[in-house]
Structure formats: C-alpha cells, structure tokens
Amino acid sequence: MKKRIQLEGMSCGHCVAHVKETLEALENTTDIQVDLGTQSVLVETGATDELIRQAIDEAGYTVLGID
C-alpha cells in the first residue's frame, strides 16, 4: 500500500538518510522517497501506521500524519 507520511524534525541530508534507513528496516517496505523540503515521505509498505509511527519516533522524528 502506498502511504504518505508527514514528518517533523528533518533538517539535513543525514536526516533524510536516517529516515530512509529506518523505513527500510520495516518488513515489506520498498520505493521510499524522502523529501526534505516538504518534510514528507512517499513509501510502498505493508507495515501498519502504528509500526511506522513507532519506528520513526524511535529514530528521533515526529510523525504528523499518515495518509
């Protein structure tokens, strides 16, 4: 399922890489596109919204919404 995740807390290229690595660790997650300018991620994943929130929170970022 394609999901759009709105984040808060990314400020540089390292943050983008960290978010991407965090999502890559989730099962059934592919095609991750992180956009620093809009603080958002487009991702193809089978992970639940709760699992996504937990992983991103543990990485040090805030999930504002998942569509």
C-alpha positions, -999 to +999 in steps of 0.1 A: +000+000+000+013+035-009+015+058+021+024+095+025+040+103+059+042+139+071+072+144+094+087+170+117+123+172+127+143+166+095+169+193+089+196+179+066+206+152+042+217+130+071+182+131+085+168+120+051+192+091+050+183+082+086+145+082+079+151+061+048+172+035+067+146+034+094+118+026+070+139+001+050+142-019+082+104-025+082+091-056+066+075-053+031+087-017+026+100-006-008+102+025-030+110+050-003+111+087-014+120+112+013+116+149+006+134+172+029+117+204+016+082+191+024+092+170+054+074+141+038+079+105+027+062+085+000+066+048+006+052+015-006+047-006+026+027-034+042+036-020+077+008-007+099+006+030+106+014+022+143+046+004+133+056+032+111+050+058+139+069+038+164+099+033+142+101+070+132+096+081+168+124+058+179+146+074+152+140+108+168+114+123+144+078+132+148+050+118+126+024+145+120+002+123+098+000+092+076-023+091+046 
